[in-house]
Amino acid sequence: MDFVSVFKFLLDEFKKNNLRFALIGGFAMHAAGYIRATQDIDFIVPKDDADKLKKIMRGFGYELVHESEDVANYVGRIEGLGQVDFLYANRQYANTMLERALEKDVLDGQFKIKVILPEDLIGLKVQSSSNDPNRYHQDMADIEAVMKINFKDLDLKLIKEYFDLFERGQEFEEIMKGIKSDD
C-alpha cells in the first residue's frame, strides 16, 4: 500500500468535503508511541457522513466490500491503494472519541492528522477483543504496551470505564498491577 499517496488523497478530499475524521488502528498505535506493522488505514468518521464518504472512496477507485451500521471497509481496485476501514461514530462514546482527537505527526511528520487519544484507542481495543475472541491476545498486548508507554499521562478512570463497559474490570486491575510492579 502506498500510504503517502493514499493519505495525501484522503486528507485533501476530506478537507474539500468538510468531513470530520480521526485516525484509529495501527497508525494511532504509532502516534501513541507503540510501533507495530499495519497493512491498512483506519479512521473514525461521523455516521452522518457515510454517503459523502462513499462518494469520495468510490471516486478514487475503492470498492465498498462491507458495510454495517458501525463500519465500512474499502479495498482499492488499483494496486497501491490497499484497504481503508472506517468506524462510524454513531454512539456517545465514539462521537466523544472523534471530538477529543488531537493533531499528531504521521508518517515521520509528513502529515498532521487528528488521532484519537491513547485512552480511546485502548477503549476500541477492549471492544474489539470483546467482540472477536480471535483478536484478544493481540489487542491485550497492544493495550498493555500503550498503557506502559503513556502511563503517566493517561486518564486511568476513563480506561477503567471502558473495561467496565464490557464487564472486564478485573483485567484492568491485573494490567495495573503488572505496570506498577514494573516501576
Stockholm file with secondary structure:
# STOCKHOLM 1.0

chainA/1-183         MDFVSVFKFLLDEFKKNNLRFALIGGFAMHAAGYIRATQDIDFIVPKDDADKLKKIMRGFGYELVHESEDVANYVGRIEGLGQVDFLYANRQYANTMLERALEKDVLDGQFKIKVILPEDLIGLKVQSSSNDPNRYHQDMADIEAVMKINFKDLDLKLIKEYFDLFERGQEFEEIMKGIKSDD
#=GR chainA/1-183 SS CCHHHHHHHHHHHHHHTTCCCEEEHHHHHHHTTCCCCCSEEEEEEEGGGHHHHHHHHHHTTEEEEEECSSEEEEEESSTTCCEEEEEEECSHHHHHHHHHCEEEEETTTTEEEEECCHHHHHHHHHHHHHHCGGGHHHHHHHHHHHHHHHGGGCCHHHHHHHHHHTTCHHHHHHHHHHHHHHC
#=GC SS_cons         CCHHHHHHHHHHHHHHTTCCCEEEHHHHHHHTTCCCCCSEEEEEEEGGGHHHHHHHHHHTTEEEEEECSSEEEEEESSTTCCEEEEEEECSHHHHHHHHHCEEEEETTTTEEEEECCHHHHHHHHHHHHHHCGGGHHHHHHHHHHHHHHHGGGCCHHHHHHHHHHTTCHHHHHHHHHHHHHHC
//
